[in-house]
């Protein structure tokens, strides 16, 4: 591939980027397929929203586990990992949110944020592809809002296993990116899933 990006997915204690904490970071380099995954305990007194835990499967005990690295350590490790790659463009399904909370978390510990404002959004690419084919994108709450599984199904993949996990998430997203951009399979675990003709 002649385009490189870092596909990233985070699991958190909720959607408030200032008051909620990251509890895991998953990432994959689209070029080398090198992956990063690490869990951490939440920062002290972080806001916990049960809906977020229902989605990612973490328990309140797990996100407070003192044996896990701190959020500061996890963000530092992620930044050191991403520094290995020339192109630090972030990509993903909910990458606006993921990029924002990663940046906020880095700033919390005075760590330099390495990624710029430009991102690659899987949702927008899929909506654009559907519009090009003359299709109306799926709507939720009166807006185009393709959910992850709806995108995966569109590109010929199965639903992502539940509960959602940051590493599983980036693998599904990387495969979907490859199919929607290039019409090609990327990862061996998805090679037996046929790519729809409209993507080729």
C-alpha positions as a Markdown table, in Angstrom:
| # | Residue | x | y | z |
|---|---|---|---|---|
| 1 | Unk | 0.0 | 0.0 | 0.0 |
| 2 | Unk | 1.2 | 3.5 | -0.7 |
| 3 | Unk | -0.7 | 5.1 | 2.1 |
| 4 | Unk | 0.3 | 4.8 | 5.8 |
| 5 | Unk | -1.6 | 5.5 | 8.9 |
| 6 | Unk | -2.0 | 4.4 | 12.5 |
| 7 | Unk | -5.4 | 2.9 | 13.2 |
| 8 | Unk | -6.2 | 3.5 | 16.9 |
| 9 | Unk | -9.0 | 2.5 | 19.2 |
| 10 | Unk | -9.3 | 3.2 | 22.9 |
| 11 | Unk | -11.7 | 1.9 | 25.6 |
| 12 | Unk | -12.7 | 4.3 | 28.3 |
| 13 | Unk | -14.8 | 4.8 | 31.4 |
| 14 | Unk | -17.2 | 7.1 | 29.5 |
| 15 | Unk | -17.6 | 9.6 | 26.8 |
| 16 | Unk | -16.5 | 12.8 | 28.6 |
| 17 | Unk | -12.9 | 13.3 | 27.4 |
| 18 | Unk | -12.0 | 15.6 | 30.3 |
| 19 | Unk | -13.5 | 13.6 | 33.2 |
| 20 | Unk | -13.4 | 10.0 | 31.9 |
| 21 | Unk | -10.3 | 7.8 | 31.7 |
| 22 | Unk | -8.8 | 5.6 | 29.1 |
| 23 | Unk | -8.5 | 2.0 | 30.3 |
| 24 | Unk | -7.0 | 0.4 | 27.2 |
| 25 | Unk | -5.3 | 1.5 | 24.0 |
| 26 | Unk | -5.1 | -0.6 | 20.8 |
| 27 | Unk | -3.4 | 0.4 | 17.6 |
| 28 | Unk | -2.0 | -1.1 | 14.3 |
| 29 | Unk | 0.3 | 0.4 | 11.8 |
| 30 | Unk | -1.4 | 0.0 | 8.4 |
| 31 | Unk | 1.9 | -0.5 | 6.6 |
| 32 | Unk | 3.8 | -3.0 | 8.8 |
| 33 | Unk | 0.8 | -4.4 | 10.6 |
| 34 | Unk | 2.7 | -4.0 | 13.9 |
| 35 | Unk | 0.3 | -3.8 | 16.8 |
| 36 | Unk | 0.1 | -2.1 | 20.2 |
| 37 | Unk | -2.2 | -3.1 | 23.0 |
| 38 | Unk | -2.0 | -2.2 | 26.6 |
| 39 | Unk | -4.5 | -1.9 | 29.5 |
| 40 | Unk | -4.2 | 0.6 | 32.4 |
| 41 | Unk | -6.0 | 1.5 | 35.6 |
| 42 | Unk | -8.1 | 4.6 | 35.4 |
| 43 | Unk | -6.8 | 7.8 | 36.8 |
| 44 | Unk | -8.0 | 8.7 | 40.3 |
| 45 | Unk | -11.6 | 9.8 | 40.6 |
| 46 | Unk | -12.3 | 9.4 | 36.9 |
| 47 | Unk | -16.0 | 9.5 | 36.0 |
| 48 | Unk | -17.4 | 6.1 | 35.3 |
| 49 | Unk | -20.4 | 5.6 | 33.0 |
| 50 | Unk | -21.9 | 2.1 | 33.3 |
| 51 | Unk | -22.9 | 2.2 | 29.6 |
| 52 | Unk | -19.2 | 2.4 | 28.6 |
| 53 | Unk | -18.3 | -0.6 | 30.8 |
| 54 | Unk | -21.2 | -2.6 | 29.3 |
| 55 | Unk | -19.7 | -1.9 | 25.9 |
| 56 | Unk | -16.1 | -2.8 | 26.6 |
| 57 | Unk | -16.6 | -5.5 | 29.1 |
| 58 | Unk | -14.4 | -4.1 | 31.8 |
| 59 | Unk | -15.5 | -4.3 | 35.5 |
| 60 | Unk | -15.1 | -1.6 | 38.0 |
| 61 | Unk | -12.6 | -3.8 | 39.8 |
| 62 | Unk | -10.5 | -4.3 | 36.6 |
| 63 | Unk | -10.3 | -0.6 | 35.8 |
| 64 | Unk | -9.0 | 0.1 | 39.4 |
| 65 | Unk | -6.5 | -2.7 | 39.4 |
| 66 | Unk | -3.3 | -1.4 | 41.0 |
| 67 | Unk | -1.3 | -4.1 | 39.2 |
| 68 | Unk | -2.0 | -2.5 | 35.9 |
| 69 | Unk | 0.1 | 0.3 | 34.5 |
| 70 | Unk | -1.0 | 3.9 | 35.2 |
| 71 | Unk | -2.7 | 5.9 | 32.5 |
| 72 | Unk | 0.4 | 8.0 | 32.3 |
| 73 | Unk | 2.6 | 4.9 | 31.7 |
| 74 | Unk | 0.2 | 3.6 | 29.0 |
| 75 | Unk | 0.1 | 6.9 | 27.1 |
| 76 | Unk | 3.9 | 7.2 | 27.4 |
| 77 | Unk | 4.3 | 3.7 | 26.0 |
| 78 | Unk | 1.9 | 4.4 | 23.2 |
| 79 | Unk | 3.7 | 7.6 | 22.3 |
| 80 | Unk | 7.0 | 5.8 | 22.3 |
| 81 | Unk | 5.5 | 3.1 | 20.0 |
| 82 | Unk | 4.0 | 5.5 | 17.6 |
| 83 | Unk | 7.3 | 7.3 | 17.4 |
| 84 | Unk | 8.7 | 4.4 | 15.4 |
| 85 | Unk | 6.6 | 5.3 | 12.4 |
| 86 | Unk | 7.2 | 8.1 | 10.0 |
| 87 | Unk | 3.5 | 8.7 | 9.3 |
| 88 | Unk | 1.6 | 9.4 | 12.5 |
| 89 | Unk | -1.8 | 10.1 | 10.9 |
| 90 | Unk | -4.5 | 8.6 | 13.1 |
| 91 | Unk | -7.4 | 6.6 | 11.7 |
| 92 | Unk | -10.3 | 4.7 | 12.9 |
| 93 | Unk | -14.1 | 4.3 | 13.3 |
| 94 | Unk | -14.6 | 6.8 | 16.1 |
| 95 | Unk | -11.2 | 8.4 | 15.6 |
| 96 | Unk | -12.4 | 12.0 | 16.4 |
| 97 | Unk | -13.1 | 10.8 | 19.9 |
| 98 | Unk | -10.1 | 8.5 | 20.3 |
| 99 | Unk | -7.7 | 11.2 | 19.1 |
| 100 | Unk | -9.3 | 13.8 | 21.4 |
| 101 | Unk | -9.1 | 11.7 | 24.6 |
| 102 | Unk | -5.6 | 10.6 | 23.8 |
| 103 | Unk | -4.5 | 14.2 | 23.3 |
| 104 | Unk | -6.2 | 15.2 | 26.6 |
| 105 | Unk | -4.6 | 12.3 | 28.4 |
| 106 | Unk | -1.1 | 13.3 | 27.1 |
| 107 | Unk | -1.7 | 16.9 | 28.2 |
| 108 | Unk | -2.8 | 15.7 | 31.6 |
| 109 | Unk | 0.8 | 14.4 | 32.2 |
| 110 | Unk | 2.6 | 17.1 | 30.2 |
| 111 | Unk | 3.5 | 14.6 | 27.4 |
| 112 | Unk | 4.1 | 15.9 | 23.9 |
| 113 | Unk | 1.2 | 15.0 | 21.5 |
| 114 | Unk | 2.7 | 13.8 | 18.2 |
| 115 | Unk | -0.3 | 13.6 | 15.9 |
| 116 | Unk | -1.8 | 16.5 | 14.1 |
| 117 | Unk | -5.4 | 17.5 | 13.5 |
| 118 | Unk | -5.8 | 15.5 | 10.2 |
| 119 | Unk | -7.4 | 12.1 | 10.7 |
| 120 | Unk | -8.8 | 9.4 | 8.4 |
| 121 | Unk | -12.4 | 8.4 | 9.4 |
| 122 | Unk | -13.8 | 5.0 | 8.4 |
| 123 | Unk | -17.3 | 6.2 | 8.7 |
| 124 | Unk | -16.9 | 9.1 | 6.2 |
| 125 | Unk | -15.1 | 6.8 | 3.7 |
| 126 | Unk | -17.9 | 4.3 | 3.8 |
| 127 | Unk | -20.6 | 7.0 | 3.5 |
| 128 | Unk | -18.8 | 8.4 | 0.5 |
| 129 | Unk | -18.6 | 5.0 | -1.1 |
| 130 | Unk | -22.3 | 4.4 | -0.6 |
| 131 | Unk | -23.2 | 7.7 | -2.0 |
| 132 | Unk | -21.0 | 7.1 | -5.1 |
| 133 | Unk | -23.1 | 3.9 | -5.7 |
| 134 | Unk | -26.3 | 5.9 | -5.4 |
| 135 | Unk | -27.2 | 4.4 | -2.0 |
| 136 | Unk | -28.7 | 6.2 | 1.0 |
| 137 | Unk | -26.5 | 5.7 | 4.0 |
| 138 | Unk | -28.1 | 4.1 | 7.1 |
| 139 | Unk | -29.6 | 6.8 | 9.3 |
| 140 | Unk | -29.8 | 6.8 | 13.1 |
| 141 | Unk | -31.4 | 9.8 | 14.9 |
| 142 | Unk | -31.9 | 11.6 | 11.7 |
| 143 | Unk | -28.3 | 11.6 | 10.6 |
| 144 | Unk | -25.9 | 9.3 | 8.7 |
| 145 | Unk | -24.5 | 7.2 | 11.4 |
| 146 | Unk | -23.2 | 3.8 | 10.3 |
| 147 | Unk | -22.3 | 1.7 | 13.3 |
| 148 | Unk | -19.2 | -0.5 | 13.2 |
| 149 | Unk | -20.9 | -3.7 | 12.4 |
| 150 | Unk | -22.9 | -2.0 | 9.6 |
| 151 | Unk | -19.6 | -0.9 | 8.0 |
| 152 | Unk | -18.1 | -4.4 | 8.5 |
| 153 | Unk | -21.1 | -6.0 | 6.9 |
| 154 | Unk | -21.0 | -3.6 | 4.0 |
| 155 | Unk | -17.4 | -4.6 | 3.2 |
| 156 | Unk | -18.2 | -8.3 | 3.6 |
| 157 | Unk | -17.1 | -9.0 | 7.2 |
| 158 | Unk | -18.9 | -10.5 | 10.1 |
| 159 | Unk | -20.0 | -8.5 | 13.2 |
| 160 | Unk | -17.2 | -7.7 | 15.6 |
| 161 | Unk | -17.3 | -10.1 | 18.6 |
| 162 | Unk | -18.7 | -8.6 | 21.8 |
| 163 | Unk | -17.7 | -7.2 | 24.2 |
| 164 | Unk | -15.8 | -4.6 | 22.2 |
| 165 | Unk | -12.0 | -4.7 | 22.7 |
| 166 | Unk | -9.5 | -2.1 | 21.5 |
| 167 | Unk | -7.2 | -4.6 | 19.9 |
| 168 | Unk | -10.0 | -6.5 | 18.1 |
| 169 | Unk | -11.4 | -3.2 | 17.1 |
| 170 | Unk | -8.3 | -2.0 | 15.3 |
| 171 | Unk | -8.0 | -5.3 | 13.5 |
| 172 | Unk | -11.5 | -5.1 | 12.2 |
| 173 | Unk | -11.1 | -1.4 | 11.3 |
| 174 | Unk | -7.8 | -2.1 | 9.5 |
| 175 | Unk | -9.4 | -4.8 | 7.4 |
| 176 | Unk | -12.4 | -2.6 | 6.6 |
| 177 | Unk | -10.0 | 0.3 | 5.6 |
| 178 | Unk | -8.2 | -2.1 | 3.2 |
| 179 | Unk | -11.4 | -3.3 | 1.6 |
| 180 | Unk | -13.1 | 0.2 | 1.3 |
| 181 | Unk | -9.9 | 1.9 | -0.1 |
| 182 | Unk | -8.2 | -0.8 | -2.1 |
| 183 | Unk | -10.8 | -3.6 | -2.5 |
| 184 | Unk | -8.3 | -6.0 | -1.0 |
| 185 | Unk | -8.0 | -8.3 | 2.0 |
| 186 | Unk | -5.4 | -7.2 | 4.5 |
| 187 | Unk | -5.3 | -9.6 | 7.5 |
| 188 | Unk | -5.1 | -13.4 | 7.4 |
| 189 | Unk | -7.9 | -13.9 | 9.9 |
| 190 | Unk | -10.3 | -12.3 | 7.4 |
| 191 | Unk | -9.0 | -13.9 | 4.1 |
| 192 | Unk | -11.9 | -16.4 | 3.9 |
| 193 | Unk | -14.5 | -13.6 | 3.9 |
| 194 | Unk | -15.4 | -12.7 | 0.4 |
| 195 | Unk | -15.0 | -9.1 | -0.7 |
| 196 | Unk | -18.2 | -7.7 | -2.4 |
| 197 | Unk | -17.9 | -7.1 | -6.1 |
| 198 | Unk | -18.8 | -3.4 | -5.6 |
| 199 | Unk | -15.6 | -2.9 | -3.7 |
| 200 | Unk | -13.2 | -4.5 | -6.3 |
